[in-house]
Amino acid sequence: MSERVYLQPIGLAASPQSEEGDCVRLAGGMVYAHRFAAIVRREGRVAERLRFTPEAAAETFALLPEALGAEAEAQWANLTLAHPPLQLGERTVRLDQPQIVGILNVTPDSFSDGGKFLDRPEDGRDHAATMLESGAAIVDIGGESTRPGAPAVWEGDELKRVIPAVEYCAAMGAAISVDTRRPAVMDAALHAGAHIVNDVSALRHDPRSLELVAARACPVVLMHAPGEGENLHSGGDYADVVLDVFDWLRERRDAAVAAGVARQNIVLDPGIGFGKSLAENLALVNALPLFHALGAPLLLGASRKRMIGALSGEAPAHLRMGGSLALALAGMNAGVQFLRVHDVAETVQARNVWRGLRDAALTDFAQMPG
């Protein structure tokens, strides 16, 4: 890496009319941006930062070296790219507002539910039904804990945990993602009725995963994690966590496309809590609008995570709803398309109120000159 450019939205607006039309609609959603920074990085260090508004975008890009100017124009197009809906079985999931992904952990050592959905499948079925009735667009099913220090799971055990849950969620007509890094589990889950692969290793854990996802033509979530092998939390040594994660996700996006994964099937996740300090997690949340420049829908998974406890007197996981909602709202304000959460009903309610405020801002012409 010698020289790179990044386009970061740094000034958001409630509506286009509040800035007399000098705004862009981020990723076709309900968030508008008026001010931007073109950040130039040379040899790993930020060397230049040019601020501009949409009216001055072309003029600003012309000031950059030719190669960086072309990349800036590509990122600019990505920032304004409206993502088409995902067709997940019988369900159509639109990406012009935040969608809620409900978590169903079928592991014996989940930090949030203590394994009750594995031990009592009827409770898992009821929990999935409640999440769908509360407004979850997708149910995300995982059979392996990915918290720091969690033991690896044998593939056969993961299959025994995940497939029954996929089957009972599919019987409800749910849109389903399977949270796994093993291609055999991906394949079996897709055959059983899942629609999306959610891989915390970004298809690195097993080289067969890329080929499988491409062949099945299914959407895939590529999440940032610095580690390889069994410990995805290791190796978190960043020069600039925001720009390093951006570069990493760009490389995984490009690797997936090169392997035959359709670009419109890629969702990106900055990996909050994976190999990152509290300060680094906070920096990523604050910089979420930047990641729209990668041209893919974004997923934020921060629900009940350790960073909330660190900021709230070491509150245990089951007492982190307030912090989870705060982070979900930060994601909404950044234009994130998917929020992966434990507390579905509460997050859906927060999203609906947030959307009401956004809709009201679009129809409020009191700010316009007479």
N, C-alpha and C positions, 0 to 999 in steps of 0.2 A: 504494500500500500504506500504510494508516494503522495498522491493528491486526490482528495475526494470532496464532493459537495453534498450538503444536506439541506433540504428546505423545511424549515420548522415554522408552523403557525404559532405566533407569539401574542396575538391579539384577537380574541374571539368576540363576536357580536351577537346580540340577541336576535337581530333580524337584519336583512339587507337594507331596509329603509333607514335604520339607525345610523348607517354610514353612507347614505345617499347612493346606495347601489354598488359602492366600491368594496364588494365582498365576494368571496367564493363559498359555495356550499360544500362542506367537507364530505367527500365520499358519498354524495347523494343522500345524506342524512339530514338531521334537524339542527345541525350546528354550523354556524357561519364564522368565517375568519376574515379579518380586515387587514391585519399586519402580519408580516412574515419576516424571517431571517434566512438569508442564504449563508450557511456556515461552511467555510472552506477549511479543510483539515489537511495539513501537510506533515508527512512523517509521523503521524499519530497525534499531532498537536493542532489545536484550533489556531489558525493563523489569521483568519479574517471573518468578519461577520457583517454582512450587508443587509440593512433593514429596508423593506419596501412594502408597498400596497399593491393590490392587483393591477391598478392603472400603470404602475411603474415596473411590472414584472419583466416585460420584454427588454426594457432599457437596462434593468439590473443584470439580466442574464448575459447581455452583450458585453458587460464589463468583465465577465469571467473568461478564463482561457477557453479555447474552442471546445476541447473535450469536456470540460466541466459545464460549459454552456449547454451542450447537448444533453447531458445528464440532468441538469436543472430543468430543462424543458420537459424531459420525460417524467421527472418527479412532479412537476407542476400539473401535468396531465393526470397523473395518478391521484393527486390531491382532490381533483374534481371528478374523478371517475365514479359514476353511480353503479353500484354493484347489483346485478340482477338477482331476483329471488332464488332461493335454493328449493328445488323440488325434492322433498324427502318422503318417498312413498306417497301416501295420499295427502300429505300436508305440504303446503306451500309456505315457506318462511321468508317473509320480506325483509330486506336489509335497509329499509329507509327509516327505521327506528330501532332502538335497542331491543334485543330479544333476550329472554331469560332462559338459561340452560340450568336445569335442576340436577343436582348431584345425587346419585344413588350408589353408595359404596357397599360392595358385597365382599368385604374383607373382615378378618377377625380382629384387626388392630387399627381400625379407622380412628383417627384422632378426634373426629367429630361425633360419631354415633356409637363407638364402642363395639362394633361388629354385630349389632342386633339385626341388621337386614340380611346378614348371612345366616345367622343362627335360626332366624324365624322368617322364612320366605314369605309367609302371609303378611308380615309387617312390611317387608320390602314392596310387595304388590300394593298394599294400601298406601304406602308412602309415595310410590310412583303415581298412583291414581290421584292422590291429593295434590301433588305438584302439577299434574296436567290440568286438573280442575281449577287450580289457582292461577293458571296462565302461563306455565312453562311451555316454551316452544319446542324444546328438546329435552330429553332425559339422557344424562351422561352416566354410563354404567362402567364402574371400575372394579377390578378384582385384585389389584395389587397396590399396597400403600407405597406412596412415593415420598413420604416425609423423610427428613434426614435420619440416617441410621436404620431405616426399616430393612428387614431381611428380604432377599430376593425370593420370588415365588416360582415354584416349579410350574412349567407350562400346563401340565395336566391338571394341577389344582386350580390354576387360573381359569381354565376352560370349565371346570365343574362349578365354579362360582358364577362366572359371567353368563354362560349360555342360558341357564334357566331364567335369569333376570331379563335377558334380551327377549326371550320367548314370551314371558308374561307381559312385558311392556309392548311388544309387537301386537299381542292379542288385543290390547287396548287401542290400537291404531296410533301409537306414539311415534314421533320422530325420535330416533335413537342414535346416540354416538357411543362408541366403545372406547374407553380410556385404556389403551394397551400399547406396548411397544413390541409385541411378538406377532409375527405374521400369521402363525397358525391360529392365534386367538382372533386376530383381525378377520381372517377368512371365515372361520366358523361363525363369528358373530354376524358378519354380513350375510351369510347364508341363512342365519336364524332370524333375520329381520332388521338388523342394524343398518344405518344409512351413512354414518360418518365415522371415520377413524380419527381419534384424538390421541396423538402420540407425543408424550413428554420428551422423547428423544429426537423428535423431528425426523423420524425414519432413518436414524443412524444406528440404532441398536442391532438391527439385523439387516444386511444389505438386500435381503429378499423383500423387505417391506416396500421399498420404492417400486419394484416391479409389480407387486401385488396391487398396490393402490392405483397404479397407472392402468393395470389390466381391468380392475373392477370399476374404473371411472367414477369413483365416489369422492365426495369432499373429504379433505383431510386437514386437521389442525396441526401445524408445525410449531412446537413450543421451544423457546430458548432455554437451554440448560447448559452450563459450561462443562460439566463432566461427561465422561464416556464410560462405557461398560456398565457396571452395576451402581456406581456412585455418581449420579447426575449432579450432585451438589458440589463436587470437588472442582478445583481449578478456576475459581471465580476471581481472577486477577485482571482488573480492568484499568486501562488508561483513562477512559471516559466511558462509564457504564452505558449511557444512552446511545452514544455513537457506535460503541463496540457491539451492543445487542442489535442495533439497526443493521450493521454490516453482516453480522452472523445470520440474521433472519433473511437478508437479501441473498446470501450464499445458499442457504437451504431452500429458499424459494426457487432459485435458478437451478439447483441440483434436481429438484422435483420436476420442474418443467423439462429439463434435459432428459429425464428418465421417462417422459411421456405423460406426466400428470397435467391435466388441463389447468391453465392458469386460473380460470374462474372457479376451480374446485379447491383452491388453496386459501386457508384461513391462517392467520399468524397470531401468535401469543408470546408476549415478552417474557413470560415465565417468572411472575412475581413469586419470590420466596425460594427460588431454586439457585443456590450458589451465590446469593446476594446479601449484603448487609442491609440493615434498616435504612441507612442513608441512601444506598443504591436502589432499594425498592421504592423509596419515596421519590427519588429522582426520575425513575422510570414512569411512575404514575403521573407526575407533573409534566412529563414530556410525551404523553401518549399521542397527542395530535400529530407529532412528527411521523409516526409510523404509518399514517395514511399514505405517505409518499412512496411506500412500497407497493401500492396498488392492489392490496388484498384486504378483505374484511378482517377485523381485529377481534380477538377474544381476550377478555380480562378475567383471570381467575385469582381473586384476592380474598374470597370469602373465608372468614374465621382464621386467617393465617397468622403466623407468629408475629408479624409486624404489628398487628392490632394489639396483641397482648403487651408487646414492648412499649407501646404508646399509652397503655391504660392500666398501669399498675399490675402487670402480669396477669390480667384477666384470663381465666381458662377458656378453652375453645367454645364451650356452650354459652359463655357470657360475652361473646364478641359480635352480637348482631348489630349494635350501634355502629361500631367501626366498619363492619362489612357493608352496611348501607352507605356510610360516608364514602367508602372506596367505590362502591357501585355508582354513586352519583358523580364522582370524579370521572369515572369511565363514560357515563352518559354525556357529561359536559364536554368530553373530548371526542365524542362521535363514535365511540366503540360500538360495534354491532352486536356482540355477544357478551353476556355477563354470566359467568359460571358460578352458581351460588348454592348454598345450603338452604337459606331461608327464602323460599320462592314467593310465598304469598306477600310477605312484607316488601320484597324487592319489586314485585309486580306493582304493588300499590305505589311505591316510590316512583317507579317509572311512569305510571299513569299520571300522577300529579306533575312530574317533570314535563311530560308531554303536553299537559294542559297549559303549563306556563309557556312552553315553546309555541304552541298554537296561538295563544293569546298575543305573544310578542309579534307574530307575523301579521296579525290583524289590527295591531295598535298603530294608528296613523297620527297619534297626537304629537309624535316627534317630528313629523314632516312640517316644513315651513308653510305658512298660510298661502 
